[in-house]
Amino acid sequence: MFDEWIHTFVVLFVVIDPLGLAPIFAALTPRDDATYRTRMAVKGTALAALILFGVMLIGGRILGWLGIGLPAFRIAGGVLLFLLAIDMVFARRSGLQGTTALEQEEAERKADVSVFPLAFPLIAGPGAITTILLMTAGDPDGIMIYARLFIVLFAVLLLTLASLLLASRVATLLGETGANVISRLLGLVLAALAAQFILDGLQGSFASL
């Protein structure tokens, strides 16, 4: 029971990566005052919460309506998370974990960065959405699964908000090298979890034949 809580927390913490978001948020708001940064952090985290909790509640049923089996989604989700893990290990940001160069330029011209790129794709990105779908698709009616995921996701989002509110201090404390070291370590963990999702999907596929 306790292991499941730890597993859920570790996976969501690694995928959302609150510490890694702090330097990006600081770079998006370098010349803005504390009031603006606080408003963007709160609004962006709240919008990301709406997206992720919405996926948690109806994502599994959408997969059922589309006729996508759980083994197939585990394999596809595992591959996606493995690509994300590679980005983290090599300390680079692609469209899976952050914004592209053109999206970054567009974000820098925006007066409001809370929706794009903060809420999506930085907090509620493809990796986080896929992870939540993988956690709920197996048992869309499991009350305990939803209760555990709701509490853990809420806790991770609170940590994300705290990291964004302290973005300047976190960025200064960790520096680019420190942030990359943490990202690489978390990437290794995510790679192993992604491989497990793929193996579970393959096992489920062969079992259904």
C-alpha positions, -999 to 999 in steps of 0.1 A, spaced: 0 0 0 27 25 10 49 14 -19 21 24 -43 19 59 -28 57 63 -31 56 49 -67 29 74 -77 46 103 -61 80 95 -77 66 91 -112 46 123 -111 74 143 -95 99 131 -121 76 138 -150 64 172 -139 98 181 -125 91 211 -102 127 219 -97 135 219 -134 106 243 -140 120 270 -118 149 281 -140 126 281 -171 100 302 -153 127 326 -142 139 329 -178 104 336 -190 99 365 -165 134 381 -161 123 417 -160 89 413 -143 81 422 -108 72 398 -79 35 405 -82 33 395 -119 54 364 -113 32 353 -84 0 359 -105 15 339 -134 26 310 -111 -7 307 -94 -28 310 -126 -5 286 -145 -5 260 -118 -43 262 -114 -49 258 -152 -25 228 -153 -44 213 -124 -77 216 -143 -61 199 -173 -45 170 -153 -75 164 -131 -97 164 -161 -75 138 -178 -76 118 -146 -114 117 -145 -123 111 -181 -91 101 -199 -95 63 -193 -131 64 -206 -119 83 -237 -95 55 -245 -123 30 -242 -145 50 -265 -117 51 -291 -112 14 -288 -76 17 -276 -66 -13 -255 -45 -9 -223 -15 -30 -235 -12 -8 -267 -14 24 -247 11 11 -221 36 4 -250 29 38 -267 30 57 -233 62 39 -223 79 49 -256 68 85 -251 81 86 -215 114 69 -226 119 97 -252 113 122 -224 138 104 -202 164 107 -229 158 144 -231 163 146 -193 195 125 -193 210 146 -220 198 178 -204 179 191 -234 144 202 -238 123 192 -268 85 196 -274 79 167 -250 92 185 -219 93 222 -229 88 246 -258 104 246 -292 126 276 -302 97 292 -321 73 286 -292 99 302 -268 100 333 -290 62 335 -290 61 331 -252 86 359 -247 63 383 -266 33 374 -245 20 395 -217 5 364 -200 26 333 -199 3 314 -175 -16 294 -202 12 290 -227 38 279 -221 35 275 -183 3 255 -179 8 237 -212 33 223 -221 56 230 -191 35 217 -162 7 197 -179 28 184 -208 25 153 -229 45 133 -203 23 142 -174 -9 136 -193 4 102 -206 15 92 -171 -19 100 -156 -37 81 -184 -14 51 -178 -22 51 -141 -60 53 -145 -66 34 -178 -63 0 -161 -91 4 -137 -113 34 -146 -137 27 -117 -111 20 -90 -119 44 -62 -86 39 -44 -66 45 -75 -84 79 -81 -81 89 -44 -44 81 -43 -37 98 -76 -58 129 -66 -39 134 -33 -4 128 -48 -10 150 -79 -23 177 -56 8 175 -35 31 176 -66 13 206 -80 17 224 -46 55 217 -48 54 230 -83 37 262 -72 62 266 -44 91 261 -69 77 287 -92 71 312 -65 107 307 -54 120 304 -90 147 331 -87 161 316 -55 159 281 -68 176 290 -101 204 309 -82 208 280 -57 210 252 -82 225 270 -111 224 255 -146 248 226 -136 228 217 -105 195 217 -124 210 195 -151 225 170 -125 191 166 -109 174 163 -143 198 135 -154 192 115 -122 155 118 -125 158 109 -162 174 76 -153 145 68 -129 120 77 -156 138 56 -182 134 25 -160 97 33 -153 91 37 -191 108 4 -198 85 -13 -172 54 2 -189 66 -12 -222 73 -47 -207 39 -47 -190 22 -37 -224 41 -65 -243 32 -90 -216 -5 -80 -218 -5 -82 -256 10 -117 -256 -14 -128 -228 -44 -117 -249 -33 -137 -280 
